Amino acid sequence: MKFTLSWLKKHLDTTATVDEISDALTDLGLEVEGIENPSDKLKDFTLGYVTHAEKHPDADKLRVCKVDTDEGELQIICGAPNAREGITVVVAKPGVYVPGIDTTIGVGKIRGIESYGMMASEREMELSDEHDGIIELPSGNVGDRFVDWLAINDPAKVDTVIEIAITPNRPDALGVRGIARDLAARGLGKMKPDEVEIVEATFTTDLSVGIDADTLDGCPVFTGRLIKGVKNGPSPAWLQDLLRAIGLRPISFLVDVTNFFTYDQNRPLHVFDADKVAGNLRVHRAAGGETLMALDDKDYTLQAGQMVISDDTGAQSIGGIMGGRNTGCTEDTVNVFVESAYWDPVQIAYAGRAATVTIPRCPSPPPSPLACPP
């Protein structure tokens, strides 16, 4: 379980240091497995200013740039499309290790012209997947450390990440609020109120959910809300940064927000594309042998007794484990049904371990004749 220090402080009012928090967590039985400070790998990057840029004489896509740095003017050759005069950039001088490309920068020649460093993109610094161009900063002084600029202007990117081990008897610690509650009880701070704005229903729906009698022991509560007129797309930057910090890849807002609540409140959610649901939803036991293509693009064969959510056409979700591809959300989704249910953890654990996976579906066309079995 990973979380950031600032995320913890959204739930816990504390002045404790990272070391004090680490000691308290281990004392509580939530053993700290690692502490990562992104500032450590970015501390040698500095700010520079491009004073001149011209096309490389022997390469159309390269530009020879003159860059003001704390060590004076450096000549840097750059292939980024946005490399140009008049921008503030992030510079890796010779001797600086660049984590995203696992390379220590040196002085080199590119098409016969010397280059004394590089101007970095976010992906090269492992800040995001963005690599369409080098970083352009709206402000900053030549020679300042980039981590200091981030600490003021984008602190989420240099937030301390704490990883703890979770034993089977501590599922309450699979959410940041649960961890904060433990630390507050330990005397390391005070819990902040969890204020929730109640949203009144503004429309009705014909979609209903039923739970079979023989499934109530495994799913006694199933709630949901239909939300119309959504626009799926990229998540806000703060949410993407938060997920990346704990090792998750941002996908889209509808996916990312469910991941956020899973880690924030220990409240897993699932979102159906409501327009893809045929008829009503039914929570029941699988007869055995049914197949479902899940959101991980794999075909699963259900075993008898496993809990499943079906619509009028068949299984659409493995209860408490994973949703199906057929009713999953895409960028074209406009109406969603958000599921929040309680699933018996013992039954879910058995189902998760017993899941039968068939061979993953092959891309079309396959990458090579040998890539997919006949």
VMD Tcl script that draws the C-alpha trace (Angstrom):
set ca {
  {0.00 0.00 0.00}
  {1.48 3.31 -1.11}
  {0.42 6.84 -0.21}
  {1.98 10.28 -0.18}
  {2.63 12.47 2.83}
  {0.36 15.25 1.59}
  {-2.42 12.71 0.91}
  {-2.16 11.47 4.49}
  {-2.38 15.06 5.75}
  {-5.68 15.56 3.93}
  {-7.11 13.19 6.55}
  {-4.73 13.71 9.48}
  {-3.91 17.03 11.12}
  {-0.31 16.41 12.19}
  {3.08 18.07 12.43}
  {4.90 14.75 12.72}
  {7.97 14.20 10.57}
  {8.28 11.41 8.04}
  {10.56 9.51 10.43}
  {8.06 9.86 13.28}
  {5.24 8.66 11.04}
  {7.36 5.75 9.84}
  {8.19 4.65 13.39}
  {4.55 4.91 14.47}
  {3.30 2.90 11.48}
  {5.75 0.08 12.16}
  {4.83 0.14 15.85}
  {1.18 -0.24 14.85}
  {1.94 -3.33 12.80}
  {1.91 -1.51 9.45}
  {5.53 -2.15 8.62}
  {7.11 0.51 6.46}
  {8.73 -1.15 3.46}
  {10.07 1.96 1.83}
  {10.14 5.74 1.75}
  {10.76 7.50 -1.53}
  {11.54 11.16 -1.92}
  {11.32 12.17 -5.61}
  {13.52 15.16 -4.82}
  {16.50 12.83 -4.48}
  {16.54 11.91 -8.18}
  {15.80 15.45 -9.38}
  {18.13 17.45 -7.15}
  {20.79 18.01 -9.82}
  {18.48 19.44 -12.49}
  {18.57 23.23 -12.78}
  {16.73 25.96 -14.63}
  {18.09 27.45 -17.82}
  {17.00 30.04 -20.37}
  {17.28 29.59 -24.13}
  {18.79 32.75 -25.59}
  {19.25 31.52 -29.14}
  {18.12 28.55 -31.26}
  {18.85 27.70 -34.87}
  {18.49 24.66 -37.13}
  {21.30 22.14 -37.06}
  {23.16 22.44 -40.39}
  {23.07 18.67 -40.96}
  {19.73 17.67 -39.42}
  {16.32 19.16 -40.12}
  {14.78 18.04 -36.82}
  {17.61 19.17 -34.54}
  {18.23 22.65 -33.20}
  {21.45 24.10 -31.82}
  {20.55 26.11 -28.72}
  {22.47 28.55 -26.55}
  {21.27 28.17 -22.97}
  {22.07 30.39 -19.99}
  {22.80 28.26 -16.90}
  {24.38 28.71 -13.50}
  {27.69 27.70 -15.16}
  {27.38 30.25 -17.93}
  {26.23 29.74 -21.50}
  {26.07 26.14 -22.72}
  {25.53 24.86 -26.23}
  {22.87 22.13 -26.23}
  {21.52 20.29 -29.25}
  {17.86 19.37 -28.91}
  {15.38 17.49 -31.11}
  {12.21 18.57 -29.31}
  {9.72 20.38 -31.55}
  {9.25 23.18 -29.00}
  {12.95 23.95 -28.53}
  {13.20 27.66 -29.32}
  {14.53 30.98 -28.16}
  {12.91 32.70 -25.16}
  {11.78 29.80 -22.96}
  {12.78 28.71 -19.47}
  {13.79 25.05 -19.46}
  {15.06 22.29 -17.19}
  {18.71 21.48 -17.83}
  {20.73 18.34 -17.17}
  {24.38 19.33 -17.36}
  {27.19 16.85 -18.01}
  {27.44 14.44 -15.09}
  {23.73 14.54 -14.21}
  {21.88 11.21 -14.12}
  {18.55 11.23 -16.00}
  {16.28 8.55 -14.47}
  {13.74 8.29 -17.28}
  {16.38 7.20 -19.81}
  {18.77 5.61 -17.29}
  {21.66 7.68 -18.59}
  {24.29 9.99 -17.16}
  {24.68 13.00 -19.42}
  {28.08 13.64 -20.95}
  {29.63 15.98 -23.49}
  {29.06 14.61 -26.96}
  {28.94 15.39 -30.63}
  {25.72 15.20 -32.60}
  {26.21 15.35 -36.35}
  {29.59 16.97 -35.83}
  {28.52 19.68 -33.36}
  {29.27 19.49 -29.64}
  {26.47 19.40 -27.08}
  {27.05 20.13 -23.39}
  {23.95 18.72 -21.76}
  {20.25 18.24 -22.44}
  {16.94 19.97 -21.90}
  {14.55 17.51 -20.30}
  {10.97 16.41 -20.85}
  {8.67 15.23 -18.06}
  {9.02 11.58 -19.05}
  {12.80 11.79 -18.98}
  {12.50 12.93 -15.37}
  {9.80 10.34 -14.56}
  {7.28 13.06 -13.73}
  {4.68 11.88 -16.25}
  {4.38 10.14 -19.62}
  {4.59 13.47 -21.46}
  {7.41 13.44 -24.02}
  {6.10 15.47 -26.93}
  {8.48 18.26 -26.03}
  {10.83 19.64 -23.40}
  {9.49 21.26 -20.24}
  {8.62 24.93 -20.59}
  {8.31 26.77 -17.29}
  {6.18 29.92 -16.97}
  {8.67 31.45 -14.55}
  {11.95 30.77 -12.78}
  {15.46 32.09 -12.28}
  {18.47 30.72 -14.15}
  {20.45 28.36 -11.93}
  {17.66 27.60 -9.45}
  {17.15 23.93 -8.62}
  {14.16 22.45 -10.41}
  {13.03 20.62 -7.25}
  {12.82 23.95 -5.45}
  {10.66 25.32 -8.28}
  {8.42 22.25 -8.06}
  {8.10 22.53 -4.28}
  {6.51 25.96 -4.74}
  {4.63 25.58 -8.02}
  {3.75 21.86 -8.26}
  {4.44 20.23 -4.87}
  {2.60 16.99 -5.71}
  {5.43 16.02 -8.04}
  {7.99 16.03 -5.21}
  {5.77 14.56 -2.51}
  {7.26 11.91 -0.20}
  {5.85 8.43 -0.90}
  {5.48 5.90 1.93}
  {4.91 2.18 1.28}
  {3.63 -0.13 4.00}
  {3.07 -3.89 4.16}
  {-0.51 -5.00 4.75}
  {-1.18 -8.25 6.60}
  {-4.45 -10.16 5.88}
  {-5.99 -9.03 9.17}
  {-5.60 -5.31 8.36}
  {-7.79 -4.56 5.33}
  {-8.76 -1.30 7.08}
  {-5.29 -0.02 6.21}
  {-5.86 -0.38 2.47}
  {-7.18 3.19 2.44}
  {-5.39 6.40 3.40}
  {-8.18 7.42 5.77}
  {-7.85 4.13 7.62}
  {-4.12 4.69 8.03}
  {-4.78 8.22 9.29}
  {-7.29 6.86 11.81}
  {-4.66 4.48 13.21}
  {-2.07 7.23 13.51}
  {-4.57 9.52 15.24}
  {-5.35 6.76 17.75}
  {-1.61 6.39 18.26}
  {-1.45 10.07 19.24}
  {0.31 11.36 16.14}
  {-2.38 13.87 15.20}
  {-6.09 14.48 14.94}
  {-8.47 13.15 12.32}
  {-9.96 15.75 10.01}
  {-13.73 15.57 9.46}
  {-14.76 13.66 6.37}
  {-17.26 16.14 4.98}
  {-19.44 14.87 2.16}
  {-21.85 17.01 0.20}
  {-25.17 15.25 -0.28}
  {-26.32 15.38 -3.89}
  {-30.05 15.07 -4.46}
  {-31.32 12.94 -7.32}
  {-32.53 15.09 -10.20}
  {-33.85 12.33 -12.47}
  {-35.22 8.84 -12.36}
  {-34.26 5.65 -14.15}
  {-35.82 2.38 -15.12}
  {-32.58 0.53 -14.29}
  {-32.99 -1.69 -11.25}
  {-30.72 -4.09 -9.37}
  {-31.80 -7.36 -7.79}
  {-29.87 -9.72 -5.49}
  {-30.74 -13.43 -5.57}
  {-31.68 -14.93 -2.20}
  {-28.76 -17.37 -2.25}
  {-26.32 -14.48 -2.85}
  {-27.34 -12.21 0.03}
  {-24.71 -13.78 2.32}
  {-22.00 -12.68 -0.11}
  {-23.50 -9.35 -1.21}
  {-25.99 -8.08 1.38}
  {-25.78 -4.47 0.17}
  {-25.64 -3.16 -3.41}
  {-26.10 0.55 -4.05}
  {-25.62 2.63 -7.14}
  {-26.37 5.89 -8.87}
  {-27.09 6.69 -12.47}
  {-25.28 9.82 -13.65}
  {-26.20 11.26 -17.03}
  {-24.39 13.61 -19.33}
  {-20.81 12.92 -18.26}
  {-17.85 13.76 -20.48}
  {-15.03 11.28 -20.09}
  {-11.48 12.38 -20.78}
  {-8.17 12.99 -19.02}
  {-8.26 13.47 -15.24}
  {-7.27 16.77 -13.64}
  {-3.51 17.16 -13.26}
  {-3.66 16.83 -9.46}
  {-5.38 13.44 -9.74}
  {-2.95 12.18 -12.36}
  {0.01 13.26 -10.23}
  {-1.47 11.55 -7.18}
  {-1.98 8.25 -8.98}
  {1.44 8.32 -10.61}
  {3.05 8.93 -7.22}
  {1.71 5.60 -5.93}
  {2.55 3.71 -9.10}
  {-0.76 3.81 -10.97}
  {-1.08 4.87 -14.60}
  {-3.78 7.47 -15.25}
  {-6.24 6.19 -17.86}
  {-9.32 8.42 -17.95}
  {-11.37 10.38 -15.46}
  {-14.00 7.66 -14.96}
  {-11.33 5.06 -14.27}
  {-9.04 7.32 -12.25}
  {-11.76 8.56 -9.90}
  {-12.67 5.00 -8.94}
  {-9.00 4.26 -8.24}
  {-8.83 7.40 -6.13}
  {-11.72 6.36 -3.89}
  {-10.31 2.85 -3.61}
  {-7.06 4.18 -2.17}
  {-8.47 7.20 -0.37}
  {-11.45 5.68 1.43}
  {-10.80 1.96 0.92}
  {-14.07 2.02 -1.02}
  {-13.75 0.17 -4.33}
  {-16.22 1.32 -6.97}
  {-17.14 0.12 -10.42}
  {-18.58 2.20 -13.25}
  {-20.80 0.70 -15.93}
  {-21.53 2.46 -19.19}
  {-25.28 2.63 -18.59}
  {-26.09 2.72 -22.29}
  {-24.38 -0.66 -22.74}
  {-26.37 -2.37 -19.98}
  {-29.22 -4.42 -21.47}
  {-32.24 -4.34 -19.19}
  {-31.62 -4.59 -15.45}
  {-28.74 -5.82 -13.32}
  {-28.86 -8.99 -11.26}
  {-26.38 -10.11 -8.57}
  {-26.31 -13.91 -8.44}
  {-24.24 -17.08 -8.28}
  {-22.61 -18.31 -11.47}
  {-23.85 -21.64 -12.76}
  {-20.31 -22.43 -13.88}
  {-18.78 -22.30 -17.33}
  {-19.88 -18.78 -18.22}
  {-17.16 -16.64 -19.81}
  {-16.50 -12.95 -19.45}
  {-14.04 -10.70 -21.21}
  {-12.84 -8.45 -18.38}
  {-11.38 -4.97 -18.37}
  {-7.86 -6.42 -18.46}
  {-8.67 -7.82 -21.95}
  {-8.57 -11.43 -20.73}
  {-11.33 -14.04 -20.96}
  {-12.35 -15.52 -17.61}
  {-14.30 -18.74 -17.13}
  {-16.54 -18.54 -14.06}
  {-16.81 -21.37 -11.60}
  {-20.06 -22.49 -10.05}
  {-21.00 -20.42 -7.02}
  {-18.87 -17.40 -7.79}
  {-20.74 -14.11 -7.52}
  {-21.43 -12.28 -10.73}
  {-23.35 -9.22 -11.94}
  {-25.39 -9.87 -15.08}
  {-27.70 -7.92 -17.30}
  {-30.34 -9.46 -19.54}
  {-27.69 -10.74 -21.96}
  {-25.36 -12.41 -19.43}
  {-22.43 -11.81 -17.09}
  {-21.04 -8.25 -17.13}
  {-18.87 -8.19 -14.01}
  {-17.14 -10.61 -11.65}
  {-18.61 -9.45 -8.34}
  {-16.10 -7.58 -6.19}
  {-13.20 -8.43 -8.49}
  {-13.35 -6.98 -11.99}
  {-15.79 -5.48 -14.46}
  {-16.43 -6.65 -17.98}
  {-15.20 -5.09 -21.19}
  {-18.64 -5.08 -22.84}
  {-20.10 -2.57 -20.36}
  {-16.86 -0.71 -19.66}
  {-16.50 3.04 -20.13}
  {-14.75 4.68 -23.05}
  {-14.18 8.24 -24.23}
  {-17.63 8.08 -25.84}
  {-19.45 7.26 -22.58}
  {-22.10 9.81 -21.59}
  {-24.28 7.96 -19.04}
  {-22.83 5.86 -16.21}
  {-24.06 3.64 -13.41}
  {-21.73 3.80 -10.40}
  {-21.73 0.67 -8.24}
  {-20.81 0.69 -4.56}
  {-21.48 -2.71 -2.99}
  {-20.37 -4.77 -0.01}
  {-18.88 -8.11 -0.97}
  {-18.01 -10.75 1.62}
  {-14.19 -10.62 1.72}
  {-13.72 -14.35 2.33}
  {-15.84 -15.33 -0.65}
  {-14.14 -12.72 -2.83}
  {-10.71 -14.01 -1.79}
  {-11.66 -17.57 -2.74}
  {-13.11 -16.42 -6.05}
  {-10.05 -14.33 -6.88}
  {-7.68 -17.22 -6.24}
  {-9.80 -19.70 -8.14}
  {-10.41 -17.57 -11.22}
  {-9.73 -19.46 -14.42}
  {-8.10 -17.39 -17.13}
  {-8.10 -18.44 -20.75}
  {-5.44 -17.36 -23.23}
  {-5.50 -13.56 -23.69}
  {-7.09 -12.46 -26.92}
  {-4.71 -11.84 -29.75}
  {-4.37 -8.40 -31.31}
  {-5.44 -8.06 -34.90}
  {-3.23 -8.32 -36.80}
  {-0.86 -10.22 -34.46}
  {2.60 -8.70 -34.01}
  {4.19 -11.82 -35.50}
  {3.07 -15.26 -36.74}
  {4.41 -16.82 -33.54}
  {2.98 -14.25 -31.15}
  {-0.41 -15.96 -30.74}
  {-1.20 -19.66 -30.53}
  {-3.51 -21.21 -33.14}
}
mol new
graphics top color blue
foreach p $ca { graphics top sphere $p radius 0.5 }
foreach p [lrange $ca 0 end-1] q [lrange $ca 1 end] { graphics top cylinder $p $q radius 0.2 }
display resetview
